[in-house]
């Protein structure tokens, strides 16, 4: 299995998460949870990592981290490694505790960071067993609502600044009660969660920063940021596989038994692997409200689960989209190689 993609640069925001190997619990007692929170409290002083939100529930943890000076890897190795040592010593066990390397999603601080904090704070309730988040002791949410004393190492001002000037904590509490928005739910509900959550302009900004801070191999791993299939390409490929005119996919059919299956497929694939926002998909397909995109994707998931032939067609569309991207990449590399060879010959003449 490929190692999780790492995107690190100074000033980045991350949703960091990990869970127990083999779905085993990694927090058996309150002493375990206290030990983990204690390690969280050390991240800023020791590694310069700011903790803005966290939750511990079941066999997993979620943390929202800001890295003004970079260094996420060092801090997370310390967090997972030392916690594993303490857990094994406390419970007389040995071996790896977590399923592998932590997952770190880069988050757009201007448009998505508040939604990610809501997702993180919602995890304990989503996993079951927690009815009231304001009294749940293993999350930063009580500190956000002043139901618990805020520790010195926990930063809440940045998130709360998204909720006006007055009564920010009250507004944040109401924001939590509203539940996850469709776009955040779709992002985390994808089969393969992308390593970046943000708008196109944010992804472009990351590419520019990677040029200064990342290796060639890591930059190559981020091609999906600029080469994900367009909505037009997804519609065209879907039309080819289902043998229908591309224009028909943009047409909504109403009435019982009149489902436009290729349309559902294209809309779903625009979310993943397309990575397009729900708003953009709704606009492209002439849908009044972007929430309908999620409804359509869920409907298709149910249909594909009952129809093997449909599931195979969907995979065929995915495969064709992927193969076209690979061919496009190959052509780009060939052009670069020829250009490089040409410039090399020119340089030789100048030097001679």
C-alpha positions in Angstrom: 0.0 0.0 0.0 1.3 3.4 -0.9 2.3 5.7 2.0 0.0 8.6 2.6 0.9 11.7 0.7 2.8 14.3 2.7 2.5 18.0 1.9 4.5 20.2 4.2 5.3 23.9 4.1 5.5 26.7 6.6 2.1 28.3 7.4 0.0 25.2 6.5 -3.1 24.1 8.3 -3.8 20.4 8.7 -6.6 18.0 9.7 -4.4 15.2 11.2 -6.0 11.9 12.1 -5.1 8.3 12.9 -6.8 5.2 14.2 -6.0 1.8 15.7 -4.5 -1.0 13.7 -7.1 -3.5 12.7 -9.8 -1.2 14.1 -8.6 -2.0 17.6 -9.2 0.7 20.3 -6.2 2.9 21.2 -7.8 4.6 24.1 -8.9 2.1 26.7 -8.9 4.2 29.9 -9.1 7.8 30.9 -5.4 7.6 31.8 -4.8 6.8 28.1 -6.8 9.8 27.0 -5.1 12.1 29.6 -1.7 10.9 28.3 -2.6 11.7 24.7 -3.9 15.2 25.6 -0.7 15.8 27.6 1.3 15.0 24.5 -0.9 17.4 22.5 -0.2 20.1 25.0 3.6 19.8 24.3 3.4 20.1 20.5 3.7 23.9 20.3 6.5 24.3 22.9 8.6 21.5 21.5 7.8 21.6 17.8 6.1 24.9 17.1 2.8 23.2 16.1 -0.4 25.1 17.2 -3.4 22.9 18.2 -6.7 24.6 17.3 -9.1 21.7 17.8 -9.1 18.1 18.7 -11.3 15.1 19.6 -10.6 11.6 20.9 -13.2 9.0 20.4 -13.3 5.2 20.1 -10.2 4.0 18.2 -9.2 7.3 16.6 -8.1 10.9 17.1 -8.5 14.0 15.1 -6.5 17.3 15.5 -6.6 20.6 13.6 -3.0 21.9 13.5 -1.4 25.0 12.2 2.4 24.9 11.4 3.7 28.5 11.3 7.3 27.2 10.7 6.6 23.8 9.2 7.8 20.7 11.0 4.5 18.6 11.1 6.3 15.3 10.6 8.6 15.7 13.6 5.8 16.6 15.9 3.5 13.8 14.7 6.2 11.2 15.0 6.6 12.3 18.6 2.9 12.2 19.3 2.2 8.8 17.8 5.5 7.2 18.9 5.6 8.4 22.5 1.9 7.6 23.0 2.4 4.1 21.7 5.3 3.6 24.1 3.2 4.8 27.0 0.2 2.8 26.0 2.2 -0.5 25.6 3.9 0.1 29.0 0.6 0.9 30.7 -1.2 -2.2 29.3 1.7 -4.6 29.2 1.6 -4.9 25.4 4.0 -4.4 22.5 4.1 -3.7 18.8 2.5 -1.0 16.6 -0.6 0.6 18.0 -1.8 2.7 15.1 -2.7 1.4 11.6 0.2 3.2 10.1 1.3 6.7 9.4 -1.1 9.5 10.3 -3.2 11.1 7.6 -2.7 14.8 7.1 -5.2 16.8 5.0 -4.1 20.3 4.1 -6.9 22.8 4.8 -7.8 26.1 3.2 -7.7 28.5 6.3 -9.9 31.1 4.6 -12.8 28.9 3.4 -12.7 25.5 5.1 -10.9 25.6 8.4 -14.1 26.3 10.4 -15.9 23.5 8.7 -13.1 21.1 9.5 -13.2 22.1 13.2 -16.9 21.3 13.2 -16.2 17.9 11.6 -13.5 17.2 14.2 -15.8 18.2 17.1 -18.6 16.1 15.7 -16.7 12.8 15.6 -17.5 11.6 19.1 -21.2 12.0 18.5 -21.0 10.5 15.0 -19.3 7.4 16.4 -22.1 7.0 18.9 -22.2 6.9 22.7 -22.0 10.7 23.1 -25.2 12.7 23.4 -24.0 16.1 24.5 -20.7 17.5 23.1 -20.5 20.4 25.5 -19.9 18.0 28.4 -17.6 15.6 26.5 -14.2 15.9 28.2 -12.0 14.5 25.4 -12.6 17.2 22.9 -11.8 20.9 22.6 -15.5 21.8 22.0 -16.3 22.4 25.6 -13.5 25.0 25.7 -15.0 26.7 22.6 -18.3 27.1 24.4 -16.9 27.9 27.8 -18.3 24.7 29.3 -14.8 23.9 30.3 -11.7 25.9 31.1 -9.6 26.6 28.0 -6.0 25.3 28.5 -3.2 27.7 27.6 -1.9 25.6 24.7 -5.3 25.3 22.9 -5.9 28.1 20.4 -9.5 29.0 19.7 -9.4 32.7 18.5 -8.7 31.9 14.8 -11.7 29.6 14.4 -14.0 31.8 16.4 -13.0 34.9 14.4 -15.0 33.4 11.5 -18.2 34.0 13.6 -18.4 37.8 13.9 -17.2 40.2 16.6 -19.7 39.6 19.4 -21.1 36.4 20.9 -18.7 34.3 18.8 -19.0 31.2 21.1 -22.8 31.3 20.9 -22.6 31.5 17.1 -20.2 28.6 17.0 -22.4 26.5 19.2 -25.3 27.2 16.7 -22.9 26.4 13.8 -22.3 23.0 15.4 -26.0 22.3 15.8 -26.5 23.0 12.1 -24.5 19.9 11.3 -22.0 19.3 8.5 -22.5 21.1 5.3 -22.9 19.0 2.1 -19.5 19.9 0.7 -17.7 18.8 3.9 -19.8 15.6 4.1 -19.0 14.8 0.5 -15.3 15.4 0.9 -15.0 13.1 3.9 -17.4 10.6 2.5 -15.3 10.0 -0.6 -13.8 6.5 -1.0 -10.3 8.0 -1.2 -10.1 11.3 0.7 -8.0 13.8 -1.2 -4.9 15.3 0.6 -6.1 18.9 0.2 -9.4 20.5 1.1 -9.8 23.9 -0.6 -10.7 25.9 -3.6 -8.8 25.9 -6.9 -7.0 29.1 -6.0 -5.8 27.5 -2.8 -4.5 24.4 -4.6 -2.6 26.7 -7.0 -1.1 28.5 -4.0 0.1 25.1 -2.6 1.8 24.2 -5.9 3.7 27.5 -5.8 4.8 26.8 -2.2 5.8 23.3 -3.0 8.2 24.5 -5.6 10.2 26.1 -2.8 9.8 23.5 0.0 9.3 20.1 -1.5 11.3 17.5 -3.4 10.7 16.6 -7.1 9.2 13.3 -6.0 6.7 14.9 -3.7 5.7 17.5 -6.3 5.1 14.8 -8.8 2.8 13.1 -6.4 0.6 16.2 -6.4 -0.3 16.1 -10.1 -3.9 15.4 -9.3 -4.1 19.0 -8.1 -3.7 20.3 -11.6 -4.7 17.3 -13.7 -8.0 16.1 -12.3 -10.5 15.6 -15.1 -12.8 18.5 -16.0 -16.5 18.3 -15.8 -16.7 18.4 -19.6 -14.2 15.5 -19.9 -16.1 13.4 -17.3 -19.4 14.0 -19.2 -17.8 13.1 -22.5 -16.2 9.9 -21.1 -19.4 8.8 -19.4 -21.3 9.4 -22.6 -18.9 7.2 -24.5 -19.1 4.3 -22.1 -22.9 4.4 -21.9 -23.2 5.1 -25.6 -25.4 8.2 -25.3 -25.0 11.8 -26.6 -23.1 14.0 -24.2 -25.9 16.6 -24.3 -28.4 14.0 -22.9 -26.4 13.8 -19.7 -27.1 17.4 -18.9 -30.9 16.8 -19.2 -32.8 16.1 -16.0 -35.6 13.6 -16.4 -38.6 13.7 -14.1 -41.2 11.0 -13.3 -41.2 7.5 -12.1 -38.9 5.1 -14.0 -37.3 7.9 -15.9 -33.9 8.0 -14.3 -31.0 9.3 -16.3 -28.4 6.9 -15.1 -25.4 8.3 -17.1 -26.3 11.7 -15.6 -26.1 10.3 -12.1 -22.8 8.6 -12.9 -21.2 11.8 -14.4 -22.4 13.9 -11.4 -21.0 11.4 -8.9 -17.6 11.2 -10.7 -17.4 15.0 -10.8 -17.1 14.8 -7.0 -14.6 11.9 -7.0 -12.2 11.7 -8.8 -13.1 15.0 -10.3 -12.8 16.9 -7.0 -15.2 19.6 -8.2 -17.2 21.5 -5.6 -20.9 20.8 -5.2 -21.7 24.3 -6.3 -19.8 24.0 -9.5 -21.4 20.6 -10.3 -24.9 21.9 -9.6 -24.2 24.9 -11.9 -22.9 22.7 -14.7 -25.8 20.3 -14.6 -28.5 22.9 -14.1 -29.5 21.9 -10.6 -31.2 24.4 -8.4 -29.5 23.5 -5.1 -26.1 21.9 -4.7 -27.4 19.5 -2.0 -29.2 17.6 -4.8 -25.7 16.5 -6.0 -25.1 14.6 -2.8 -28.6 13.1 -3.1 -27.9 12.0 -6.6 -24.6 10.4 -5.7 -26.1 8.5 -2.8 -28.9 7.3 -5.1 -26.3 6.0 -7.6 -24.4 4.3 -4.9 -27.5 2.3 -3.9 -28.3 1.4 -7.5 -24.8 0.2 -8.2 -24.9 -1.9 -5.1 -27.8 -3.8 -6.5 -26.6 -3.9 -10.2 -23.2 -5.4 -10.9 -23.4 -4.4 -14.6 -23.9 -0.8 -13.6 -21.0 -1.0 -11.1 -18.8 -2.3 -13.9 -19.7 0.5 -16.2 -18.9 3.1 -13.5 -15.5 1.5 -13.0 -15.0 1.5 -16.8 -15.6 5.3 -16.8 -13.1 5.7 -14.0 -10.5 3.6 -15.8 -10.8 5.6 -19.0 -10.5 8.9 -17.1 -7.4 7.6 -15.4 -5.8 6.2 -18.6 -6.4 9.5 -20.4 -4.6 11.4 -17.6 -1.7 9.0 -17.9 -1.5 9.4 -21.7 -1.6 13.2 -21.3 1.2 13.0 -18.7 3.3 10.9 -21.0 2.9 13.4 -23.9 3.9 16.2 -21.6 7.0 14.4 -20.4 8.0 13.6 -24.0 7.7 17.2 -25.0 9.8 18.3 -22.0 12.4 15.7 -22.8 12.7 16.8 -26.4 13.0 20.4 -25.4 15.6 19.5 -22.8 17.6 17.6 -25.4 17.4 20.5 -27.8 18.5 23.0 -25.3 21.4 20.7 -24.3 22.7 20.6 -27.9 22.5 24.4 -28.1 24.4 24.8 -24.9 27.1 22.5 -26.2 27.6 24.7 -29.2 27.9 27.8 -27.1 30.4 26.2 -24.8 32.5 24.9 -27.7 
